[in-house]
Amino acid sequence: MKKESKRHILSTVAVILAAVAAVTVLFVLHHKQQQEKARQPEESISQAEDNTIEWNGKRYTYNNNLINILFLGIDHANDIDTSYMPGDAGQADCIMLLSLDKETKEGRILQINRNTMTQIDTYDSNGSAFGTVNAQLATQYAYCIGGSRSCWATEKTVKKLLYKFFDSIFDNQNEIGVKVPLRSWKLKSDADGVVRMDEAHLISGDSFFENNELPLGTITVWEMHAPEGYLVDTVTHCIRTGTEQNGSYKALKIWNPVEIKEKLIRGDLKLVKAADKTLKRLADIPFRITSQATGESHVILTDKNGEASTGAYWNPHTVNTNEGKTSEDGIWFGEGTPDNTRGALPYGTYLVEELSCKNNEDRMLIPAFEVEVTKEMRVIDLGTLTNDEHPVPEIGTRASDRETGTHNGKRTEQVTVIDQVKWKNLEIGKEYVVKGTLMDKETKKPVLQDGKEVTAEKKLIPDTDFGEIQMEFTFDATKLKGEQVVVFEEVYLEEKLVAAHADLEDEGQSVTYKKEKQVEEEKPESPEKPKETEKAKTVATGDGSYVKILIFLIGVILTGALLLCFLLSRMCGRKWKRR
């Protein structure tokens, strides 16, 4: 390569590197600028104690002559059916706050972005609040039942957004309007459920007044988050904080504290009971419901259509409460008087169990399962619960002599018959008793030992759908009247016979002990090993030959490779000499 070409290539590379470096520097500076901009504090509003407000470096005096009207544009064209669940009422796609000055006769409009993210109150189909979600402001209308109730809910949420200590006296939230408070705080309750205005209970907000004394005015209090399992209190409470004396005020501590009584979330469940395959509805089937938290337990029954529910819409809670004798009895968990406007089951986990009765005695009971109540007035639909008919228990046996392992044994003074009892379709977890009796095939009567029947007995608690158990019978074979014994087996559940295998002609249950002479032991049948064929021998002998051939081929390949490397090195050496 010529020197001019080399210099040309180097200069081109240098130019490219310089351009890349310049772009990188510009990108870094732009990114740093954006970060610094993002770190700049937002415009804030601070409140002074002289009834003025500072915003964006300027101070303003409160105007008490304002009338505020909230306008909502709803995207629902038809009238709202309040029987619908929340979510069907439409959204407030247009939100405007009109502020009118009674003195100057002037008005201003504040356009509020519908996509503003905030805490939204949620309501049930009756318009009762039961929680909050973080969502767009426009959805607050939809989270209620429509109409004036949804308007009220949206108004309340907008107030929380825009705007808690006020320097004026109010007795309810409607009198406040959109007046901005002097100071605001976010507080938390302690272990005793008490909220105090001090640093220990403060989450965020302004500084407290000196000595925690409050000037004449009003504090508004509302619950932002309720404890787990409880509803949020939706009422805004107004507390007067001072007393006026001769045109002046006397600073006081809070003298009329608010007591907010938490309301438990309550729900219900419903189910349908039917037979498997046919889906025939089963009436008067009892289900026991047990609170996992308290242990409280009550029973509900299915009606003639196989349906049952804990809801007051089905059976009022106040009718035969918790008697659990008929499908029309009500149910109620927890303290307090049964309330037909609330769910029967307080927040928590419940165990649902099907109980045995005459109408399901031929069927397998549904295994107990858990249900969680987490939402106010929600009816948990358990669907159609079906259970199979009880499968018929079955047993099969195979008897053999312990010494020989076959159906033939030696006729001696002490022999043992081993009976392998195989079972299936027994209920898992139930306690069964397996009873066996040794029978003389010739006399068709039980074998006697010292005047007593030769029997065996074992308990069985299945943990699978099938299995087997071993029974043993020891006796004096020389005293047999016949030559053959047969094992009879029976299975009992709570003294009720559920399965049996008793057949004198079943060879599998029989063992023979001949009188005239001892028979040679039968060896248990076992498959013979296949004989080695000539072909197999040939293949086995040839395996070594294949290995030798493979080693030879590898040696040839390696030798060729070494030779090729040697020739290439010689050729390269000559070229270097020519240069």
RODO-2510 file (C-alpha; in nm, 4 decimals, decimal comma):
residues 579
     n   res          X          Y          Z
     1     m     0,0000     0,0000     0,0000
     2     k     0,1287     0,3437    -0,0934
     3     k     0,1940     0,6110     0,1718
     4     e    -0,0623     0,8508     0,0042
     5     s    -0,3360     0,5900     0,0335
     6     k    -0,2509     0,5250     0,3971
     7     r    -0,2703     0,8981     0,4798
     8     h    -0,6040     0,9305     0,2959
     9     i    -0,7578     0,6446     0,4969
    10     l    -0,6269     0,7835     0,8294
    11     s    -0,7687     1,1309     0,7614
    12     t    -1,1114     0,9849     0,6722
    13     v    -1,1208     0,7827     0,9954
    14     a    -1,0236     1,0943     1,1973
    15     v    -1,3112     1,2978     1,0467
    16     i    -1,5639     1,0251     1,1260
    17     l    -1,4403     0,9988     1,4864
    18     a    -1,4660     1,3753     1,5337
    19     a    -1,8243     1,3795     1,4066
    20     v    -1,9240     1,0966     1,6400
    21     a    -1,7624     1,2749     1,9347
    22     a    -1,9482     1,5978     1,8579
    23     v    -2,2870     1,4252     1,8384
    24     t    -2,2177     1,2448     2,1656
    25     v    -2,1304     1,5707     2,3458
    26     l    -2,4491     1,7408     2,2202
    27     f    -2,6630     1,4454     2,3332
    28     v    -2,5070     1,4436     2,6823
    29     l    -2,5584     1,8208     2,7239
    30     h    -2,9246     1,7942     2,6120
    31     h    -2,9899     1,5037     2,8512
    32     k    -2,8296     1,6929     3,1415
    33     q    -3,0425     1,9985     3,0628
    34     q    -3,3606     1,7879     3,0694
    35     q    -3,2633     1,6331     3,4027
    36     e    -3,1993     1,9744     3,5613
    37     k    -3,5333     2,0951     3,4295
    38     a    -3,7083     1,7930     3,5764
    39     r    -3,5427     1,8593     3,9160
    40     q    -3,6692     2,2147     3,9316
    41     p    -3,9408     2,2529     4,1972
    42     e    -4,2997     2,2847     4,0779
    43     e    -4,4918     2,6015     4,1327
    44     s    -4,6214     2,5778     4,4841
    45     i    -4,8822     2,7476     4,6883
    46     s    -4,7989     2,8557     5,0412
    47     q    -5,0395     2,9939     5,2920
    48     a    -4,9544     3,2700     5,5338
    49     e    -5,1287     3,3246     5,8651
    50     d    -5,2550     3,6734     5,7662
    51     n    -5,5339     3,5378     5,5450
    52     t    -5,3287     3,5713     5,2287
    53     i    -5,1854     3,3174     4,9912
    54     e    -4,8536     3,3175     4,8053
    55     w    -4,8410     3,1627     4,4579
    56     n    -4,5529     3,1735     4,2104
    57     g    -4,3786     3,4489     4,4064
    58     k    -4,6857     3,6745     4,4401
    59     r    -4,9193     3,7231     4,7373
    60     y    -5,2966     3,7246     4,7060
    61     t    -5,5828     3,7980     4,9481
    62     y    -5,8747     3,5604     4,9771
    63     n    -6,1976     3,6619     4,8102
    64     n    -6,4984     3,5619     5,0207
    65     n    -6,7470     3,6840     4,7591
    66     l    -6,7099     3,3880     4,5250
    67     i    -6,9802     3,1441     4,4145
    68     n    -6,8441     2,8263     4,2547
    69     i    -7,0379     2,5995     4,0165
    70     l    -6,9037     2,2716     3,8792
    71     f    -7,0101     2,1767     3,5242
    72     l    -6,9864     1,8156     3,4054
    73     g    -7,0263     1,6835     3,0516
    74     i    -7,1260     1,3154     3,0673
    75     d    -7,0735     1,0770     2,7725
    76     h    -7,3945     0,8840     2,8406
    77     a    -7,6842     0,9723     2,6130
    78     n    -7,9633     0,7734     2,7784
    79     d    -8,1217     0,7881     3,1203
    80     i    -7,9351     0,5908     3,3845
    81     d    -8,0925     0,2787     3,5297
    82     t    -7,9784     0,2812     3,8908
    83     s    -8,0218    -0,0938     3,9094
    84     y    -7,7074    -0,1256     3,7022
    85     m    -7,3753    -0,1906     3,8698
    86     p    -7,1307     0,1000     3,8984
    87     g    -6,9376     0,1538     3,5789
    88     d    -7,2404     0,1914     3,3525
    89     a    -7,3142     0,5538     3,4385
    90     g    -7,0775     0,7127     3,1863
    91     q    -6,7724     0,9366     3,2370
    92     a    -6,7292     1,3091     3,2919
    93     d    -6,5340     1,3901     2,9762
    94     c    -6,5725     1,7662     3,0332
    95     i    -6,5056     1,9145     3,3795
    96     m    -6,5233     2,2943     3,4279
    97     l    -6,5374     2,5029     3,7446
    98     l    -6,7170     2,8384     3,7106
    99     s    -6,6219     3,0940     3,9760
   100     l    -6,8527     3,4036     4,0012
   101     d    -6,7633     3,7152     4,2010
   102     k    -7,0789     3,8557     4,3619
   103     e    -6,9210     4,2022     4,4091
   104     t    -6,7546     4,2601     4,0725
   105     k    -7,0081     4,0536     3,8756
   106     e    -6,7196     3,8848     3,6990
   107     g    -6,6734     3,5173     3,6293
   108     r    -6,3842     3,2851     3,5504
   109     i    -6,3781     2,9300     3,4226
   110     l    -6,1231     2,6688     3,5279
   111     q    -6,0918     2,3791     3,2816
   112     i    -5,9867     2,0639     3,4676
   113     n    -5,8175     1,7893     3,2672
   114     r    -6,0363     1,4736     3,2606
   115     n    -5,7234     1,2539     3,2709
   116     t    -5,6042     1,3918     3,6039
   117     m    -5,4995     1,0933     3,8190
   118     t    -5,6373     1,0980     4,1746
   119     q    -5,8047     0,8871     4,4429
   120     i    -6,1520     0,7867     4,3210
   121     d    -6,4266     0,6779     4,5619
   122     t    -6,6068     0,3555     4,4624
   123     y    -6,9739     0,2860     4,5300
   124     d    -7,2013    -0,0196     4,5243
   125     s    -7,5312    -0,0545     4,3365
   126     n    -7,7091     0,1190     4,6265
   127     g    -7,4834     0,4227     4,6094
   128     s    -7,2920     0,3341     4,9285
   129     a    -6,9161     0,3913     4,9250
   130     f    -6,6927     0,0947     4,9946
   131     g    -6,3385     0,1857     4,8888
   132     t    -6,1035     0,3902     4,6707
   133     v    -5,8986     0,3335     4,3548
   134     n    -5,6311     0,5398     4,1794
   135     a    -5,7852     0,6373     3,8469
   136     q    -5,8668     0,9232     3,6069
   137     l    -6,0869     1,2002     3,7444
   138     a    -6,3398     1,1437     3,4622
   139     t    -6,4187     0,7948     3,5930
   140     q    -6,5481     0,9190     3,9285
   141     y    -6,8931     0,9673     3,7705
   142     a    -6,8881     0,6085     3,6418
   143     y    -6,7833     0,4664     3,9780
   144     c    -7,1176     0,5712     4,1248
   145     i    -7,4771     0,4936     4,0186
   146     g    -7,5376     0,7899     3,7924
   147     g    -7,7574     1,0964     3,8193
   148     s    -7,7317     1,3320     4,1137
   149     r    -7,5419     1,0736     4,3212
   150     s    -7,2595     1,0582     4,0673
   151     c    -7,2564     1,4400     4,0432
   152     w    -7,2201     1,4623     4,4193
   153     a    -6,9371     1,2071     4,4174
   154     t    -6,7509     1,3948     4,1413
   155     e    -6,7946     1,7281     4,3215
   156     k    -6,6477     1,5785     4,6383
   157     t    -6,3456     1,4408     4,4512
   158     v    -6,2804     1,7756     4,2771
   159     k    -6,2858     1,9503     4,6174
   160     k    -6,0205     1,7125     4,7461
   161     l    -5,8122     1,7736     4,4349
   162     l    -5,8187     2,1496     4,4481
   163     y    -5,8178     2,2204     4,8011
   164     k    -5,7476     2,1446     5,6240
   165     f    -5,7641     2,4385     5,8250
   166     f    -5,9982     2,7235     5,7233
   167     d    -6,0040     3,0628     5,8860
   168     s    -6,3851     3,0704     5,8766
   169     i    -6,6576     2,8856     6,0633
   170     f    -6,8372     2,6069     5,8758
   171     d    -7,0772     2,3456     5,9978
   172     n    -7,0794     2,1244     5,6887
   173     q    -6,8794     2,0695     5,3719
   174     n    -7,1380     2,2387     5,1473
   175     e    -7,0633     2,5752     5,3091
   176     i    -6,6924     2,5556     5,2268
   177     g    -6,7175     2,5574     4,8489
   178     v    -6,3698     2,5804     4,6970
   179     k    -6,2168     2,8040     4,9621
   180     v    -5,8466     2,7254     5,0049
   181     p    -5,7411     2,6277     5,3587
   182     l    -5,4739     2,8093     5,5533
   183     r    -5,2936     2,4843     5,6293
   184     s    -5,3452     2,1177     5,5562
   185     w    -5,2059     1,7941     5,6974
   186     k    -5,2104     1,4242     5,6210
   187     l    -5,2210     1,2317     5,9484
   188     k    -5,2288     0,8668     6,0528
   189     s    -5,3934     0,6902     6,3436
   190     d    -5,1895     0,5168     6,6139
   191     a    -5,2260     0,1708     6,7665
   192     d    -5,5244     0,2933     6,9669
   193     g    -5,6966     0,4277     6,6554
   194     v    -5,6419     0,7907     6,7660
   195     v    -5,5253     1,0710     6,5331
   196     r    -5,3489     1,3666     6,6945
   197     m    -5,2032     1,6848     6,5494
   198     d    -4,8392     1,6207     6,6339
   199     e    -4,5220     1,5014     6,4655
   200     a    -4,5791     1,1393     6,5725
   201     h    -4,9006     1,1211     6,3677
   202     l    -4,7918     1,3440     6,0776
   203     i    -4,7384     1,1867     5,7334
   204     s    -4,7037     1,5072     5,5305
   205     g    -4,8304     1,8656     5,5174
   206     d    -4,7730     2,2107     5,6637
   207     s    -4,6203     2,2961     6,0001
   208     f    -4,8497     2,2950     6,3030
   209     f    -4,9618     2,6094     6,4833
   210     e    -4,7638     2,7234     6,7852
   211     n    -4,8317     2,5070     7,0938
   212     n    -5,0792     2,3160     6,8777
   213     e    -5,3331     2,5890     6,9457
   214     l    -5,5732     2,6582     6,6625
   215     p    -5,7088     3,0020     6,5693
   216     l    -6,0778     3,0565     6,5271
   217     g    -6,1836     2,8521     6,2285
   218     t    -6,2730     2,5071     6,1015
   219     i    -6,0892     2,1836     6,0425
   220     t    -6,2298     1,9436     5,7850
   221     v    -6,1551     1,5764     5,8397
   222     w    -6,2158     1,2831     5,6095
   223     e    -6,0787     0,9323     5,5927
   224     m    -5,8466     0,8671     5,2984
   225     h    -5,7767     0,4990     5,3615
   226     a    -5,9576     0,2542     5,5851
   227     p    -5,7978    -0,0415     5,7657
   228     e    -5,7959    -0,3699     5,5761
   229     g    -6,1425    -0,5176     5,5641
   230     y    -6,3251    -0,1914     5,6389
   231     l    -6,5091     0,0672     5,4289
   232     v    -6,3800     0,4218     5,3832
   233     d    -6,5844     0,6836     5,5661
   234     t    -6,7113     0,9135     5,2882
   235     v    -6,8364     1,1944     5,5146
   236     t    -6,6354     1,5173     5,5445
   237     h    -6,6477     1,6190     5,9115
   238     c    -6,6245     1,9847     6,0144
   239     i    -6,4670     2,0735     6,3509
   240     r    -6,4777     2,4226     6,5025
   241     t    -6,1432     2,5099     6,6581
   242     g    -6,1946     2,8280     6,8566
   243     t    -6,4411     3,0481     7,0337
   244     e    -6,5055     3,4150     6,9568
   245     q    -6,5063     3,6614     7,2481
   246     n    -6,5891     4,0342     7,1987
   247     g    -6,4742     4,0496     6,8399
   248     s    -6,1608     3,8503     6,9060
   249     y    -6,1014     3,4776     6,9321
   250     k    -5,9618     3,2520     7,1990
   251     a    -5,7272     2,9821     7,0759
   252     l    -5,8361     2,6333     7,1806
   253     k    -5,7353     2,2752     7,1389
   254     i    -5,9817     2,0653     6,9377
   255     w    -6,2812     2,0466     7,1688
   256     n    -6,5210     1,8325     6,9644
   257     p    -6,3117     1,5484     6,8185
   258     v    -6,4631     1,3281     6,5502
   259     e    -6,5295     0,9616     6,6175
   260     i    -6,5292     0,7611     6,2964
   261     k    -6,6741     0,4161     6,3441
   262     e    -6,5250     0,1747     6,0947
   263     k    -6,7697    -0,0321     5,8936
   264     l    -6,6760    -0,3902     5,8056
   265     i    -6,6804    -0,4951     5,4423
   266     r    -6,9524    -0,7579     5,4001
   267     g    -7,0361    -0,9893     5,1131
   268     d    -7,2329    -1,3032     5,0268
   269     l    -7,2059    -1,6283     4,8346
   270     k    -7,4452    -1,8422     4,6335
   271     l    -7,4384    -2,1912     4,4824
   272     v    -7,6345    -2,4565     4,2940
   273     k    -7,6210    -2,8246     4,3969
   274     a    -7,6758    -3,0897     4,1312
   275     a    -7,6038    -3,4552     4,0621
   276     d    -7,3143    -3,5345     3,8346
   277     k    -7,3903    -3,6435     3,4749
   278     t    -7,7697    -3,5975     3,5026
   279     l    -7,7379    -3,2472     3,6621
   280     k    -8,0545    -3,3172     3,8583
   281     r    -8,0989    -3,0421     4,1196
   282     l    -8,0612    -3,1712     4,4765
   283     a    -8,2804    -3,0188     4,7484
   284     d    -8,2167    -2,9867     5,1232
   285     i    -7,8418    -3,0419     5,0962
   286     p    -7,6732    -2,8737     5,3969
   287     f    -7,3564    -2,6673     5,3613
   288     r    -7,1617    -2,5526     5,6652
   289     i    -6,9843    -2,2159     5,6403
   290     t    -6,7069    -2,1492     5,8932
   291     s    -6,5110    -1,8261     5,9480
   292     q    -6,1391    -1,9068     5,9493
   293     a    -6,0716    -1,5966     6,1589
   294     t    -6,3232    -1,6458     6,4400
   295     g    -6,4357    -2,0068     6,4087
   296     e    -6,8007    -1,8979     6,3886
   297     s    -7,0014    -2,1524     6,1908
   298     h    -7,3546    -2,1654     6,0436
   299     v    -7,5479    -2,3899     5,8027
   300     i    -7,7501    -2,3099     5,4899
   301     l    -7,9670    -2,5559     5,2936
   302     t    -8,0489    -2,5760     4,9227
   303     d    -8,4094    -2,5211     4,8186
   304     k    -8,6213    -2,7431     4,5905
   305     n    -8,4274    -2,6113     4,2897
   306     g    -8,0939    -2,6971     4,4492
   307     e    -8,0074    -2,3270     4,5044
   308     a    -7,8785    -2,1590     4,8179
   309     s    -7,7391    -1,8171     4,9128
   310     t    -7,6377    -1,6174     5,2188
   311     g    -7,7778    -1,2932     5,0713
   312     a    -8,0726    -1,1095     5,2244
   313     y    -8,2249    -1,0920     4,8747
   314     w    -8,2611    -1,4712     4,8991
   315     n    -8,3577    -1,5100     5,2635
   316     p    -8,3690    -1,2040     5,4919
   317     h    -8,0989    -1,2233     5,7569
   318     t    -8,3649    -1,1471     6,0179
   319     v    -8,5788    -1,4567     5,9441
   320     n    -8,4938    -1,7549     6,1714
   321     t    -8,1393    -1,6239     6,1899
   322     n    -7,8751    -1,9002     6,1895
   323     e    -8,1214    -2,1818     6,2672
   324     g    -8,0092    -2,3688     5,9559
   325     k    -8,3059    -2,6092     5,9589
   326     t    -8,4790    -2,5144     5,6337
   327     s    -8,3858    -2,3537     5,3034
   328     e    -8,5722    -2,0363     5,4116
   329     d    -8,3693    -1,9604     5,7269
   330     g    -8,1543    -1,6460     5,7262
   331     i    -7,7864    -1,6271     5,8160
   332     w    -7,5644    -1,3631     5,9803
   333     f    -7,2012    -1,3635     6,0921
   334     g    -7,0405    -1,1336     6,3453
   335     e    -7,1617    -0,8932     6,6076
   336     g    -7,4508    -0,6573     6,5869
   337     t    -7,8107    -0,6908     6,4791
   338     p    -7,8673    -0,8602     6,1417
   339     d    -7,8977    -0,5932     5,8735
   340     n    -8,0808    -0,6841     5,5540
   341     t    -7,9029    -0,4017     5,3658
   342     r    -7,5623    -0,5628     5,4245
   343     g    -7,3916    -0,8884     5,3317
   344     a    -7,4032    -1,1791     5,5765
   345     l    -7,0295    -1,2549     5,5684
   346     p    -6,7727    -1,0072     5,7067
   347     y    -6,4400    -0,9565     5,5330
   348     g    -6,2246    -1,2693     5,5601
   349     t    -6,1770    -1,6329     5,4580
   350     y    -6,4473    -1,8978     5,4972
   351     l    -6,4458    -2,2784     5,4747
   352     v    -6,7407    -2,4261     5,2840
   353     e    -6,8274    -2,7930     5,3542
   354     e    -7,0996    -3,0183     5,2195
   355     l    -7,2575    -3,2182     5,5020
   356     s    -7,3929    -3,5708     5,4623
   357     c    -7,7674    -3,6229     5,4666
   358     k    -8,0319    -3,8585     5,3312
   359     n    -8,0431    -3,6806     4,9942
   360     n    -7,6701    -3,7252     4,9235
   361     e    -7,5953    -4,0551     5,1000
   362     d    -7,5376    -4,2266     4,7657
   363     r    -7,2797    -3,9721     4,6576
   364     m    -6,9246    -3,8658     4,7287
   365     l    -6,9216    -3,5429     4,9318
   366     i    -6,7578    -3,2408     4,7722
   367     p    -6,4179    -3,1765     4,9398
   368     a    -6,4188    -2,8685     5,1651
   369     f    -6,2887    -2,5497     4,9998
   370     e    -6,2109    -2,1872     5,0964
   371     v    -6,3804    -1,8667     4,9839
   372     e    -6,2526    -1,5094     5,0412
   373     v    -6,4869    -1,2165     5,1008
   374     t    -6,2986    -0,8976     5,0036
   375     k    -6,5479    -0,6548     4,8463
   376     e    -6,8547    -0,4805     4,9816
   377     m    -7,1884    -0,6276     4,8720
   378     r    -7,0241    -0,8667     4,6291
   379     v    -7,2069    -1,1973     4,5823
   380     i    -6,9512    -1,4711     4,5141
   381     d    -7,1020    -1,7212     4,2710
   382     l    -6,9680    -2,0696     4,3471
   383     g    -7,1416    -2,2057     4,0386
   384     t    -7,2981    -2,5513     4,0081
   385     l    -7,1438    -2,7984     4,2525
   386     t    -7,1706    -3,1606     4,1415
   387     n    -7,0519    -3,4803     4,3046
   388     d    -7,0198    -3,8306     4,1681
   389     e    -7,2159    -4,1288     4,2855
   390     h    -7,0336    -4,3506     4,5311
   391     p    -6,8385    -4,6033     4,3185
   392     v    -6,8976    -4,9621     4,4237
   393     p    -6,6070    -5,0811     4,6409
   394     e    -6,4348    -5,3883     4,4987
   395     i    -6,1797    -5,6386     4,6314
   396     g    -5,9892    -5,9260     4,4763
   397     t    -5,7662    -6,1829     4,6489
   398     r    -5,4789    -6,4187     4,5659
   399     a    -5,3828    -6,6815     4,8231
   400     s    -5,0509    -6,8726     4,8368
   401     d    -4,8473    -7,0871     5,0754
   402     r    -4,5769    -6,8829     5,2446
   403     e    -4,3094    -7,1520     5,2117
   404     t    -4,3631    -7,2380     4,8454
   405     g    -4,5058    -6,9107     4,7181
   406     t    -4,7590    -7,1091     4,5102
   407     h    -5,1101    -7,2483     4,5383
   408     n    -4,9606    -7,5805     4,6671
   409     g    -4,8044    -7,6330     5,0071
   410     k    -4,6664    -7,9027     5,2350
   411     r    -4,9175    -8,0662     5,4690
   412     t    -4,7393    -7,9985     5,8000
   413     e    -4,8415    -7,9091     6,1521
   414     q    -4,7801    -7,5400     6,0970
   415     v    -4,8384    -7,3667     5,7686
   416     t    -4,9195    -7,0055     5,6789
   417     v    -5,1448    -6,8902     5,3987
   418     i    -5,0659    -6,5430     5,2616
   419     d    -5,3608    -6,3619     5,1023
   420     q    -5,2941    -6,0481     4,8923
   421     v    -5,6162    -5,8434     4,9030
   422     k    -5,6412    -5,5821     4,6261
   423     w    -5,9028    -5,3072     4,6684
   424     k    -6,0392    -5,0091     4,4767
   425     n    -6,3139    -4,7455     4,5057
   426     l    -6,2757    -4,7070     4,8815
   427     e    -6,3118    -4,3499     5,0143
   428     i    -5,9807    -4,1835     5,0875
   429     g    -5,9291    -4,1062     5,4540
   430     k    -6,2083    -4,3312     5,5815
   431     e    -6,1230    -4,6118     5,8275
   432     y    -6,2115    -4,9591     5,7009
   433     v    -6,1699    -5,3027     5,8601
   434     v    -6,0656    -5,6004     5,6470
   435     k    -6,1737    -5,9386     5,7897
   436     g    -6,0632    -6,2761     5,6499
   437     t    -6,1778    -6,6353     5,7219
   438     l    -6,0085    -6,9606     5,6142
   439     m    -6,2600    -7,2108     5,4680
   440     d    -6,2314    -7,5899     5,4105
   441     k    -6,3462    -7,6449     5,0524
   442     e    -6,4572    -8,0036     5,1200
   443     t    -6,6726    -7,9310     5,4253
   444     k    -6,7644    -7,5773     5,3119
   445     k    -6,7091    -7,4684     5,6713
   446     p    -6,4414    -7,2544     5,8419
   447     v    -6,1121    -7,4238     5,9255
   448     l    -6,0872    -7,4792     6,3028
   449     q    -5,7761    -7,4478     6,5150
   450     d    -5,8182    -7,5581     6,8769
   451     g    -6,1914    -7,5309     6,8265
   452     k    -6,1696    -7,1725     6,6942
   453     e    -6,2035    -7,0402     6,3399
   454     v    -5,8814    -6,9401     6,1642
   455     t    -5,9285    -6,5690     6,0911
   456     a    -5,7319    -6,2477     6,0325
   457     e    -5,8255    -5,8811     6,0716
   458     k    -5,6569    -5,5484     5,9775
   459     k    -5,7516    -5,1786     5,9692
   460     l    -5,7239    -4,9945     5,6385
   461     i    -5,7230    -4,6153     5,5800
   462     p    -5,6847    -4,5558     5,2043
   463     d    -5,4757    -4,2623     5,0826
   464     t    -5,5185    -4,3499     4,7131
   465     d    -5,7994    -4,4750     4,4910
   466     f    -5,6634    -4,8308     4,4900
   467     g    -5,4124    -5,0496     4,6703
   468     e    -5,3545    -5,3825     4,8400
   469     i    -5,3143    -5,5284     5,1880
   470     q    -5,1627    -5,8603     5,3053
   471     m    -5,3512    -6,1000     5,5362
   472     e    -5,1927    -6,4035     5,7117
   473     f    -5,3564    -6,7295     5,8328
   474     t    -5,1491    -6,9809     6,0371
   475     f    -5,2884    -7,3305     6,1200
   476     d    -5,2216    -7,7091     6,1447
   477     a    -5,2669    -7,8488     5,7943
   478     t    -5,2488    -8,2116     5,9118
   479     k    -5,5918    -8,1793     6,0704
   480     l    -5,7659    -8,0662     5,7532
   481     k    -6,0524    -8,2915     5,6465
   482     g    -6,0091    -8,1918     5,2870
   483     e    -5,7056    -8,1030     5,0792
   484     q    -5,7901    -7,7470     4,9789
   485     v    -5,8457    -7,4267     5,1782
   486     v    -6,0132    -7,1119     5,0424
   487     v    -5,9780    -6,7570     5,1832
   488     f    -6,2937    -6,5449     5,2221
   489     e    -6,2418    -6,1682     5,2631
   490     e    -6,4835    -5,8915     5,3717
   491     v    -6,4449    -5,5124     5,4056
   492     y    -6,6450    -5,3101     5,6598
   493     l    -6,7025    -4,9357     5,7045
   494     e    -6,8436    -4,8451     6,0434
   495     e    -6,9623    -5,2083     6,0858
   496     k    -7,1377    -5,1913     5,7483
   497     l    -7,0307    -5,4522     5,4903
   498     v    -6,9198    -5,2622     5,1766
   499     a    -6,7273    -5,5304     4,9817
   500     a    -6,6655    -5,9083     4,9922
   501     h    -6,4926    -6,1849     4,7969
   502     a    -6,6146    -6,5315     4,8945
   503     d    -6,6057    -6,7988     4,6224
   504     l    -6,5214    -7,1615     4,7037
   505     e    -6,4526    -7,2295     4,3362
   506     d    -6,2046    -6,9448     4,2893
   507     e    -5,8641    -7,1049     4,2337
   508     g    -5,6949    -6,7732     4,3002
   509     q    -5,8252    -6,7805     4,6580
   510     s    -5,7323    -7,1456     4,7133
   511     v    -5,4251    -7,3359     4,8424
   512     t    -5,3934    -7,7181     4,8192
   513     y    -5,2360    -7,9410     5,0893
   514     k    -5,2440    -8,3059     4,9585
   515     k    -5,2881    -8,5945     5,2017
   516     e    -5,1121    -8,8915     5,0301
   517     k    -4,7688    -8,7530     4,9618
   518     q    -4,5857    -8,4332     4,9667
   519     v    -4,5718    -8,2625     4,6342
   520     e    -4,2570    -8,1106     4,5055
   521     e    -4,2375    -7,7407     4,5480
   522     e    -4,3650    -7,5494     4,2574
   523     k    -4,1282    -7,2793     4,1566
   524     p    -4,2941    -6,9516     4,0695
   525     e    -4,3177    -6,9120     3,7001
   526     s    -4,0551    -6,6833     3,5521
   527     p    -3,9761    -6,6006     3,1934
   528     e    -3,6848    -6,7975     3,0447
   529     k    -3,3824    -6,6128     2,9260
   530     p    -3,3628    -6,6061     2,5477
   531     k    -3,0981    -6,8361     2,4034
   532     e    -2,8037    -6,6769     2,2345
   533     t    -2,8357    -6,7275     1,8607
   534     e    -2,5524    -6,7635     1,6110
   535     k    -2,6427    -6,4270     1,4678
   536     a    -2,6126    -6,2673     1,8070
   537     k    -2,2704    -6,4247     1,8596
   538     t    -2,1556    -6,2915     1,5248
   539     v    -2,2615    -5,9418     1,6129
   540     a    -2,0908    -5,9603     1,9482
   541     t    -1,7649    -6,0813     1,7919
   542     g    -1,7749    -5,8157     1,5249
   543     d    -1,7925    -5,5248     1,7696
   544     g    -1,4138    -5,5355     1,8242
   545     s    -1,3474    -5,5298     1,4494
   546     y    -1,5473    -5,2084     1,4081
   547     v    -1,3394    -5,0406     1,6769
   548     k    -1,0122    -5,1402     1,5115
   549     i    -1,1293    -5,0098     1,1722
   550     l    -1,2311    -4,6805     1,3320
   551     i    -0,8881    -4,6370     1,4993
   552     f    -0,7136    -4,7076     1,1695
   553     l    -0,9184    -4,4451     0,9828
   554     i    -0,8470    -4,1825     1,2496
   555     g    -0,4702    -4,2564     1,2186
   556     v    -0,4803    -4,2095     0,8426
   557     i    -0,6619    -3,8770     0,8726
   558     l    -0,4145    -3,7428     1,1310
   559     t    -0,1156    -3,8462     0,9209
   560     g    -0,2569    -3,6724     0,6143
   561     a    -0,3200    -3,3557     0,8136
   562     l     0,0405    -3,3456     0,9433
   563     l     0,1760    -3,3953     0,5915
   564     l    -0,0386    -3,1129     0,4552
   565     c     0,0879    -2,8756     0,7270
   566     f     0,4474    -2,9585     0,6440
   567     l     0,4014    -2,8876     0,2708
   568     l     0,2285    -2,5549     0,3407
   569     s     0,5128    -2,4423     0,5706
   570     r     0,7701    -2,5230     0,2969
   571     m     0,5786    -2,3248     0,0372
   572     c     0,5500    -2,0232     0,2665
   573     g     0,9248    -2,0374     0,3354
   574     r     1,0080    -2,0174    -0,0335
   575     k     0,7840    -1,7149    -0,0834
   576     w     0,9578    -1,5317     0,1973
   577     k     1,2953    -1,6051     0,0396
   578     r     1,1801    -1,4698    -0,2989
   579     r     1,0789    -1,1414    -0,1306
***
